[in-house]
Amino acid sequence: MGTIIGNIVVALLALAGSVYGTYKANSKNQALIAYRLEQLEKKVDKHNSAVERTYELERKMDVLEEKMSVANHRIADLEDDHK
């Protein structure tokens, strides 16, 4: 009878060790995943910021091109008037 109780105690201790080991490994993996996710979010934020700045620059470029086109037409009209 004592051997059976001893075996049960050993089995319970082994089970507790396995559960604890699994918990610790899972907790480390969760921490690593959270860290990697945070780093990825930072990269995405930088990328989105660059995209927004690019769109703003393209919009400003379109305005400048339109102004230049209007100025060129005015210059051409002035040159035609003096001929």
N, CA, C and O atoms as a Tinker XYZ file with bonds, in Angstrom:
   332  protein
     1  N      0.822000   -1.187000    0.000000    73     2
     2  CA     0.000000    0.000000    0.000000    64     1     3
     3  C      0.866000    1.250000    0.000000    63     2     4     5
     4  O      0.559000    2.229000   -0.681000    81     3
     5  N      1.950000    1.213000    0.766000    73     3     6
     6  CA     2.846000    2.366000    0.832000    64     5     7
     7  C      3.482000    2.668000   -0.511000    63     6     8     9
     8  O      3.738000    3.827000   -0.836000    81     7
     9  N      3.737000    1.632000   -1.290000    73     7    10
    10  CA     4.344000    1.816000   -2.603000    64     9    11
    11  C      3.374000    2.518000   -3.544000    63    10    12    13
    12  O      3.774000    3.368000   -4.340000    81    11
    13  N      2.120000    2.165000   -3.450000    73    11    14
    14  CA     1.113000    2.785000   -4.311000    64    13    15
    15  C      1.005000    4.279000   -3.982000    63    14    16    17
    16  O      0.959000    5.116000   -4.884000    81    15
    17  N      0.964000    4.601000   -2.706000    73    15    18
    18  CA     0.870000    6.011000   -2.296000    64    17    19
    19  C      2.134000    6.757000   -2.737000    63    18    20    21
    20  O      2.067000    7.895000   -3.203000    81    19
    21  N      3.267000    6.104000   -2.583000    73    19    22
    22  CA     4.533000    6.707000   -3.031000    64    21    23
    23  C      4.510000    6.976000   -4.528000    63    22    24    25
    24  O      4.928000    8.040000   -4.985000    81    23
    25  N      4.019000    6.005000   -5.286000    73    23    26
    26  CA     3.931000    6.183000   -6.743000    64    25    27
    27  C      2.977000    7.317000   -7.108000    63    26    28    29
    28  O      3.246000    8.101000   -8.018000    81    27
    29  N      1.860000    7.394000   -6.387000    73    27    30
    30  CA     0.884000    8.458000   -6.649000    64    29    31
    31  C      1.515000    9.820000   -6.348000    63    30    32    33
    32  O      1.338000   10.775000   -7.104000    81    31
    33  N      2.252000    9.901000   -5.237000    73    31    34
    34  CA     2.910000   11.171000   -4.872000    64    33    35
    35  C      3.926000   11.552000   -5.941000    63    34    36    37
    36  O      3.990000   12.711000   -6.351000    81    35
    37  N      4.703000   10.606000   -6.385000    73    35    38
    38  CA     5.704000   10.879000   -7.423000    64    37    39
    39  C      5.011000   11.320000   -8.709000    63    38    40    41
    40  O      5.457000   12.261000   -9.365000    81    39
    41  N      3.916000   10.638000   -9.072000    73    39    42
    42  CA     3.183000   10.997000  -10.283000    64    41    43
    43  C      2.602000   12.407000  -10.162000    63    42    44    45
    44  O      2.647000   13.184000  -11.115000    81    43
    45  N      2.055000   12.734000   -8.986000    73    43    46
    46  CA     1.502000   14.078000   -8.783000    64    45    47
    47  C      2.597000   15.142000   -8.843000    63    46    48    49
    48  O      2.391000   16.213000   -9.414000    81    47
    49  N      3.744000   14.855000   -8.264000    73    47    50
    50  CA     4.858000   15.800000   -8.333000    64    49    51
    51  C      5.336000   15.985000   -9.779000    63    50    52    53
    52  O      5.643000   17.100000  -10.201000    81    51
    53  N      5.395000   14.894000  -10.524000    73    51    54
    54  CA     5.799000   14.979000  -11.928000    64    53    55
    55  C      4.782000   15.788000  -12.728000    63    54    56    57
    56  O      5.146000   16.598000  -13.580000    81    55
    57  N      3.509000   15.556000  -12.441000    73    55    58
    58  CA     2.450000   16.318000  -13.117000    64    57    59
    59  C      2.567000   17.802000  -12.780000    63    58    60    61
    60  O      2.469000   18.658000  -13.660000    81    59
    61  N      2.779000   18.099000  -11.493000    73    59    62
    62  CA     2.915000   19.502000  -11.078000    64    61    63
    63  C      4.130000   20.131000  -11.759000    63    62    64    65
    64  O      4.060000   21.280000  -12.196000    81    63
    65  N      5.214000   19.417000  -11.853000    73    63    66
    66  CA     6.415000   19.924000  -12.537000    64    65    67
    67  C      6.152000   20.174000  -14.008000    63    66    68    69
    68  O      6.595000   21.181000  -14.560000    81    67
    69  N      5.441000   19.273000  -14.641000    73    67    70
    70  CA     5.113000   19.437000  -16.059000    64    69    71
    71  C      4.214000   20.651000  -16.285000    63    70    72    73
    72  O      4.419000   21.428000  -17.217000    81    71
    73  N      3.218000   20.797000  -15.417000    73    71    74
    74  CA     2.296000   21.938000  -15.536000    64    73    75
    75  C      3.066000   23.236000  -15.331000    63    74    76    77
    76  O      2.889000   24.191000  -16.088000    81    75
    77  N      3.922000   23.277000  -14.310000    73    75    78
    78  CA     4.701000   24.486000  -14.035000    64    77    79
    79  C      5.639000   24.800000  -15.209000    63    78    80    81
    80  O      5.727000   25.950000  -15.640000    81    79
    81  N      6.326000   23.798000  -15.719000    73    79    82
    82  CA     7.242000   23.988000  -16.855000    64    81    83
    83  C      6.506000   24.489000  -18.086000    63    82    84    85
    84  O      6.988000   25.378000  -18.788000    81    83
    85  N      5.350000   23.922000  -18.343000    73    83    86
    86  CA     4.540000   24.351000  -19.483000    64    85    87
    87  C      4.087000   25.793000  -19.303000    63    86    88    89
    88  O      4.111000   26.585000  -20.245000    81    87
    89  N      3.672000   26.130000  -18.074000    73    87    90
    90  CA     3.227000   27.501000  -17.783000    64    89    91
    91  C      4.364000   28.493000  -18.014000    63    90    92    93
    92  O      4.163000   29.524000  -18.656000    81    91
    93  N      5.555000   28.193000  -17.498000    73    91    94
    94  CA     6.704000   29.090000  -17.656000    64    93    95
    95  C      7.078000   29.245000  -19.125000    63    94    96    97
    96  O      7.343000   30.358000  -19.579000    81    95
    97  N      7.104000   28.143000  -19.873000    73    95    98
    98  CA     7.457000   28.213000  -21.289000    64    97    99
    99  C      6.417000   29.030000  -22.050000    63    98   100   101
   100  O      6.761000   29.845000  -22.905000    81    99
   101  N      5.141000   28.804000  -21.731000    73    99   102
   102  CA     4.070000   29.534000  -22.396000    64   101   103
   103  C      4.167000   31.022000  -22.066000    63   102   104   105
   104  O      3.964000   31.865000  -22.940000    81   103
   105  N      4.473000   31.345000  -20.820000    73   103   106
   106  CA     4.587000   32.739000  -20.404000    64   105   107
   107  C      5.755000   33.421000  -21.110000    63   106   108   109
   108  O      5.638000   34.586000  -21.490000    81   107
   109  N      6.867000   32.732000  -21.295000    73   107   110
   110  CA     8.006000   33.295000  -22.029000    64   109   111
   111  C      7.637000   33.515000  -23.496000    63   110   112   113
   112  O      7.982000   34.541000  -24.082000    81   111
   113  N      6.940000   32.552000  -24.079000    73   111   114
   114  CA     6.524000   32.703000  -25.477000    64   113   115
   115  C      5.568000   33.878000  -25.639000    63   114   116   117
   116  O      5.660000   34.627000  -26.612000    81   115
   117  N      4.660000   34.040000  -24.696000    73   115   118
   118  CA     3.722000   35.168000  -24.767000    64   117   119
   119  C      4.452000   36.493000  -24.659000    63   118   120   121
   120  O      4.116000   37.448000  -25.360000    81   119
   121  N      5.447000   36.559000  -23.790000    73   119   122
   122  CA     6.230000   37.788000  -23.633000    64   121   123
   123  C      6.994000   38.093000  -24.916000    63   122   124   125
   124  O      7.061000   39.247000  -25.338000    81   123
   125  N      7.568000   37.073000  -25.535000    73   123   126
   126  CA     8.301000   37.256000  -26.786000    64   125   127
   127  C      7.368000   37.699000  -27.903000    63   126   128   129
   128  O      7.713000   38.590000  -28.679000    81   127
   129  N      6.212000   37.100000  -27.992000    73   127   130
   130  CA     5.234000   37.481000  -29.013000    64   129   131
   131  C      4.777000   38.917000  -28.799000    63   130   132   133
   132  O      4.649000   39.677000  -29.759000    81   131
   133  N      4.530000   39.293000  -27.549000    73   131   134
   134  CA     4.114000   40.671000  -27.249000    64   133   135
   135  C      5.207000   41.658000  -27.644000    63   134   136   137
   136  O      4.913000   42.712000  -28.207000    81   135
   137  N      6.453000   41.331000  -27.357000    73   135   138
   138  CA     7.574000   42.201000  -27.722000    64   137   139
   139  C      7.677000   42.349000  -29.235000    63   138   140   141
   140  O      7.805000   43.458000  -29.754000    81   139
   141  N      7.621000   41.232000  -29.928000    73   139   142
   142  CA     7.723000   41.269000  -31.396000    64   141   143
   143  C      6.559000   42.039000  -32.006000    63   142   144   145
   144  O      6.744000   42.780000  -32.971000    81   143
   145  N      5.378000   41.873000  -31.458000    73   143   146
   146  CA     4.210000   42.605000  -31.946000    64   145   147
   147  C      4.394000   44.098000  -31.742000    63   146   148   149
   148  O      4.063000   44.894000  -32.621000    81   147
   149  N      4.917000   44.478000  -30.596000    73   147   150
   150  CA     5.167000   45.899000  -30.319000    64   149   151
   151  C      6.174000   46.484000  -31.310000    63   150   152   153
   152  O      5.997000   47.596000  -31.807000    81   151
   153  N      7.238000   45.718000  -31.590000    73   151   154
   154  CA     8.234000   46.190000  -32.556000    64   153   155
   155  C      7.625000   46.309000  -33.953000    63   154   156   157
   156  O      7.920000   47.258000  -34.680000    81   155
   157  N      6.796000   45.371000  -34.320000    73   155   158
   158  CA     6.127000   45.414000  -35.621000    64   157   159
   159  C      5.196000   46.612000  -35.709000    63   158   160   161
   160  O      5.125000   47.266000  -36.750000    81   159
   161  N      4.482000   46.908000  -34.629000    73   159   162
   162  CA     3.595000   48.073000  -34.619000    64   161   163
   163  C      4.393000   49.356000  -34.813000    63   162   164   165
   164  O      3.940000   50.264000  -35.510000    81   163
   165  N      5.571000   49.443000  -34.207000    73   163   166
   166  CA     6.413000   50.629000  -34.385000    64   165   167
   167  C      6.837000   50.773000  -35.844000    63   166   168   169
   168  O      6.829000   51.875000  -36.392000    81   167
   169  N      7.209000   49.654000  -36.471000    73   167   170
   170  CA     7.609000   49.712000  -37.884000    64   169   171
   171  C      6.438000   50.117000  -38.766000    63   170   172   173
   172  O      6.612000   50.888000  -39.710000    81   171
   173  N      5.262000   49.612000  -38.472000    73   171   174
   174  CA     4.071000   49.957000  -39.250000    64   173   175
   175  C      3.758000   51.445000  -39.091000    63   174   176   177
   176  O      3.395000   52.111000  -40.061000    81   175
   177  N      3.898000   51.968000  -37.867000    73   175   178
   178  CA     3.668000   53.396000  -37.639000    64   177   179
   179  C      4.639000   54.240000  -38.456000    63   178   180   181
   180  O      4.239000   55.234000  -39.062000    81   179
   181  N      5.912000   53.853000  -38.477000    73   179   182
   182  CA     6.901000   54.587000  -39.271000    64   181   183
   183  C      6.538000   54.529000  -40.748000    63   182   184   185
   184  O      6.614000   55.533000  -41.456000    81   183
   185  N      6.143000   53.351000  -41.203000    73   183   186
   186  CA     5.772000   53.193000  -42.611000    64   185   187
   187  C      4.568000   54.070000  -42.952000    63   186   188   189
   188  O      4.569000   54.762000  -43.970000    81   187
   189  N      3.543000   54.039000  -42.100000    73   187   190
   190  CA     2.342000   54.833000  -42.357000    64   189   191
   191  C      2.669000   56.322000  -42.366000    63   190   192   193
   192  O      2.107000   57.080000  -43.156000    81   191
   193  N      3.564000   56.735000  -41.501000    73   191   194
   194  CA     3.981000   58.135000  -41.460000    64   193   195
   195  C      4.676000   58.514000  -42.764000    63   194   196   197
   196  O      4.440000   59.593000  -43.308000    81   195
   197  N      5.527000   57.633000  -43.260000    73   195   198
   198  CA     6.216000   57.900000  -44.526000    64   197   199
   199  C      5.220000   57.975000  -45.675000    63   198   200   201
   200  O      5.356000   58.823000  -46.557000    81   199
   201  N      4.231000   57.109000  -45.675000    73   199   202
   202  CA     3.216000   57.117000  -46.731000    64   201   203
   203  C      2.423000   58.424000  -46.680000    63   202   204   205
   204  O      2.158000   59.034000  -47.716000    81   203
   205  N      2.047000   58.851000  -45.478000    73   203   206
   206  CA     1.297000   60.108000  -45.340000    64   205   207
   207  C      2.118000   61.291000  -45.834000    63   206   208   209
   208  O      1.598000   62.170000  -46.521000    81   207
   209  N      3.409000   61.313000  -45.481000    73   207   210
   210  CA     4.267000   62.406000  -45.943000    64   209   211
   211  C      4.411000   62.372000  -47.461000    63   210   212   213
   212  O      4.451000   63.422000  -48.103000    81   211
   213  N      4.490000   61.183000  -48.035000    73   211   214
   214  CA     4.597000   61.053000  -49.487000    64   213   215
   215  C      3.348000   61.592000  -50.171000    63   214   216   217
   216  O      3.451000   62.314000  -51.163000    81   215
   217  N      2.172000   61.252000  -49.658000    73   215   218
   218  CA     0.933000   61.773000  -50.241000    64   217   219
   219  C      0.895000   63.289000  -50.157000    63   218   220   221
   220  O      0.479000   63.948000  -51.109000    81   219
   221  N      1.324000   63.856000  -49.028000    73   219   222
   222  CA     1.340000   65.304000  -48.867000    64   221   223
   223  C      2.297000   65.942000  -49.866000    63   222   224   225
   224  O      1.975000   66.963000  -50.474000    81   223
   225  N      3.474000   65.341000  -50.035000    73   223   226
   226  CA     4.436000   65.864000  -51.012000    64   225   227
   227  C      3.887000   65.779000  -52.432000    63   226   228   229
   228  O      4.072000   66.702000  -53.226000    81   227
   229  N      3.214000   64.681000  -52.753000    73   227   230
   230  CA     2.625000   64.548000  -54.090000    64   229   231
   231  C      1.549000   65.602000  -54.317000    63   230   232   233
   232  O      1.443000   66.150000  -55.414000    81   231
   233  N      0.753000   65.889000  -53.297000    73   231   234
   234  CA    -0.286000   66.910000  -53.423000    64   233   235
   235  C      0.343000   68.277000  -53.657000    63   234   236   237
   236  O     -0.100000   69.028000  -54.526000    81   235
   237  N      1.385000   68.601000  -52.875000    73   235   238
   238  CA     2.074000   69.873000  -53.052000    64   237   239
   239  C      2.726000   69.961000  -54.433000    63   238   240   241
   240  O      2.732000   71.020000  -55.061000    81   239
   241  N      3.266000   68.847000  -54.890000    73   239   242
   242  CA     3.892000   68.809000  -56.215000    64   241   243
   243  C      2.861000   69.087000  -57.309000    63   242   244   245
   244  O      3.146000   69.814000  -58.261000    81   243
   245  N      1.670000   68.513000  -57.174000    73   243   246
   246  CA     0.602000   68.770000  -58.148000    64   245   247
   247  C      0.238000   70.245000  -58.179000    63   246   248   249
   248  O      0.046000   70.816000  -59.252000    81   247
   249  N      0.142000   70.871000  -56.999000    73   247   250
   250  CA    -0.183000   72.305000  -56.927000    64   249   251
   251  C      0.919000   73.121000  -57.597000    63   250   252   253
   252  O      0.626000   74.035000  -58.368000    81   251
   253  N      2.183000   72.803000  -57.314000    73   251   254
   254  CA     3.293000   73.535000  -57.913000    64   253   255
   255  C      3.337000   73.352000  -59.427000    63   254   256   257
   256  O      3.617000   74.300000  -60.162000    81   255
   257  N      3.061000   72.141000  -59.893000    73   255   258
   258  CA     3.037000   71.899000  -61.336000    64   257   259
   259  C      1.929000   72.705000  -62.010000    63   258   260   261
   260  O      2.114000   73.238000  -63.104000    81   259
   261  N      0.785000   72.787000  -61.349000    73   259   262
   262  CA    -0.323000   73.579000  -61.894000    64   261   263
   263  C      0.046000   75.054000  -61.936000    63   262   264   265
   264  O     -0.220000   75.727000  -62.933000    81   263
   265  N      0.656000   75.571000  -60.867000    73   263   266
   266  CA     1.088000   76.967000  -60.841000    64   265   267
   267  C      2.117000   77.240000  -61.930000    63   266   268   269
   268  O      2.074000   78.286000  -62.579000    81   267
   269  N      3.040000   76.305000  -62.133000    73   267   270
   270  CA     4.058000   76.476000  -63.156000    64   269   271
   271  C      3.433000   76.475000  -64.543000    63   270   272   273
   272  O      3.840000   77.245000  -65.413000    81   271
   273  N      2.457000   75.622000  -64.747000    73   271   274
   274  CA     1.757000   75.572000  -66.030000    64   273   275
   275  C      1.051000   76.900000  -66.313000    63   274   276   277
   276  O      1.113000   77.423000  -67.426000    81   275
   277  N      0.370000   77.445000  -65.280000    73   275   278
   278  CA    -0.314000   78.735000  -65.433000    64   277   279
   279  C      0.708000   79.829000  -65.723000    63   278   280   281
   280  O      0.480000   80.667000  -66.595000    81   279
   281  N      1.833000   79.832000  -65.003000    73   279   282
   282  CA     2.869000   80.846000  -65.225000    64   281   283
   283  C      3.430000   80.740000  -66.640000    63   282   284   285
   284  O      3.669000   81.758000  -67.290000    81   283
   285  N      3.640000   79.527000  -67.118000    73   283   286
   286  CA     4.159000   79.343000  -68.477000    64   285   287
   287  C      3.177000   79.863000  -69.517000    63   286   288   289
   288  O      3.583000   80.460000  -70.515000    81   287
   289  N      1.888000   79.639000  -69.287000    73   287   290
   290  CA     0.875000   80.157000  -70.230000    64   289   291
   291  C      0.862000   81.688000  -70.211000    63   290   292   293
   292  O      0.731000   82.319000  -71.260000    81   291
   293  N      0.996000   82.278000  -69.042000    73   291   294
   294  CA     1.036000   83.744000  -68.943000    64   293   295
   295  C      2.258000   84.306000  -69.665000    63   294   296   297
   296  O      2.164000   85.300000  -70.385000    81   295
   297  N      3.409000   83.655000  -69.464000    73   295   298
   298  CA     4.625000   84.092000  -70.155000    64   297   299
   299  C      4.438000   83.976000  -71.658000    63   298   300   301
   300  O      4.804000   84.883000  -72.405000    81   299
   301  N      3.871000   82.869000  -72.101000    73   299   302
   302  CA     3.641000   82.692000  -73.539000    64   301   303
   303  C      2.692000   83.771000  -74.057000    63   302   304   305
   304  O      2.921000   84.311000  -75.140000    81   303
   305  N      1.644000   84.096000  -73.323000    73   303   306
   306  CA     0.707000   85.153000  -73.738000    64   305   307
   307  C      1.424000   86.503000  -73.815000    63   306   308   309
   308  O      1.206000   87.267000  -74.755000    81   307
   309  N      2.286000   86.803000  -72.824000    73   307   310
   310  CA     3.022000   88.064000  -72.845000    64   309   311
   311  C      3.978000   88.124000  -74.039000    63   310   312   313
   312  O      4.107000   89.162000  -74.689000    81   311
   313  N      4.637000   87.014000  -74.317000    73   311   314
   314  CA     5.541000   86.980000  -75.468000    64   313   315
   315  C      4.793000   87.166000  -76.771000    63   314   316   317
   316  O      5.299000   87.815000  -77.686000    81   315
   317  N      3.583000   86.600000  -76.872000    73   315   318
   318  CA     2.764000   86.746000  -78.078000    64   317   319
   319  C      2.292000   88.202000  -78.241000    63   318   320   321
   320  O      2.186000   88.691000  -79.366000    81   319
   321  N      2.015000   88.884000  -77.148000    73   319   322
   322  CA     1.562000   90.276000  -77.198000    64   321   323
   323  C      2.667000   91.202000  -77.687000    63   322   324   325
   324  O      2.383000   92.215000  -78.325000    81   323
   325  N      3.919000   90.871000  -77.399000    73   323   326
   326  CA     5.035000   91.743000  -77.779000    64   325   327
   327  C      5.522000   91.470000  -79.194000    63   326   328   329
   328  O      6.402000   92.192000  -79.663000    81   327
   329  N      5.034000   90.529000  -79.861000    73   327   330
   330  CA     5.502000   90.211000  -81.217000    64   329   331
   331  C      4.778000   91.016000  -82.232000    63   330   332
   332  O      5.039000   90.882000  -83.428000    81   331
